[in-house]
Amino acid sequence: MKSGPQRRATMRLVRTLKDAGRLEDVDHAEVEAAKGLAQSVDENPANASLWKEYRAQIQRLRELHGDHDDTLDNLIASLSTPVGDSSTG
């Protein structure tokens, strides 16, 4: 399975959260949901409903086991990829 930009960004987020001690074994289902939604968004980038679910899941991950952290928000913002068709210039 080829990893698209949202899946890669989600994996970076998961690694960052783990390194910060913000993910525990009990969070496995939340992590897998985020990975699955990221893959779905990569495969169907025009599906607004998928984007809504994906963004909500990412927000849930960010809120697990920690206070709101601007440093993490800045990192996540830097991992985001623009939506749209880059071939239309």
C-alpha positions in Angstrom: 0.0 0.0 0.0 1.4 3.4 -1.1 1.5 6.0 1.7 0.0 9.3 0.7 0.7 12.8 2.2 -2.0 12.6 4.9 -1.0 9.1 6.0 2.6 10.2 6.2 1.6 13.3 8.2 -0.5 11.2 10.5 2.4 8.9 11.1 4.7 11.9 11.9 2.0 13.1 14.3 1.8 9.8 16.0 5.6 9.6 16.4 5.6 13.1 17.8 2.9 12.4 20.3 4.6 9.2 21.4 7.9 11.0 21.9 6.1 13.6 24.0 4.5 10.9 26.1 1.1 11.8 24.9 0.1 8.3 23.6 -0.3 5.1 25.5 -1.1 1.5 24.6 -4.7 2.1 25.4 -4.8 4.7 22.5 -4.2 2.1 19.8 -7.8 2.3 18.5 -7.6 6.0 18.2 -4.3 5.8 16.3 -5.5 3.2 13.9 -8.7 5.2 13.2 -6.6 8.2 12.3 -4.3 6.1 10.1 -7.3 4.6 8.3 -9.0 7.9 7.8 -5.7 9.4 6.5 -5.4 6.6 4.0 -9.1 7.1 2.9 -8.5 10.9 2.5 -5.4 10.2 0.4 -7.3 7.8 -1.8 -10.4 10.2 -2.1 -9.1 13.7 -1.6 -12.3 15.3 -3.0 -14.5 13.7 -0.4 -15.4 16.5 2.1 -17.1 14.1 4.5 -13.9 12.1 4.8 -11.9 15.2 5.4 -14.3 16.2 8.2 -13.9 12.9 9.9 -10.2 12.9 9.5 -9.7 16.3 10.9 -11.9 15.4 13.9 -9.9 12.3 14.5 -6.6 14.2 14.3 -8.0 16.7 16.9 -8.9 13.8 19.2 -5.4 12.5 19.0 -3.9 15.9 19.7 -6.1 16.2 22.8 -5.2 12.8 24.4 -3.3 12.8 27.7 -2.0 16.4 27.7 -2.7 20.0 27.9 -3.0 22.1 24.8 0.5 22.8 23.5 1.3 25.6 21.0 4.6 23.9 20.1 2.7 20.8 19.0 0.1 22.9 17.2 3.0 24.6 15.3 4.5 21.2 14.4 1.1 19.9 13.2 0.5 23.0 11.1 3.9 22.5 9.4 2.9 18.9 8.5 -0.3 19.9 6.8 -0.6 19.6 3.1 -2.8 21.9 1.0 -6.0 20.5 -0.5 -6.6 20.8 -4.2 -5.3 19.8 -7.6 -1.8 21.0 -8.0 -1.8 20.1 -11.7 -4.2 22.9 -12.6 -1.5 25.6 -11.7 
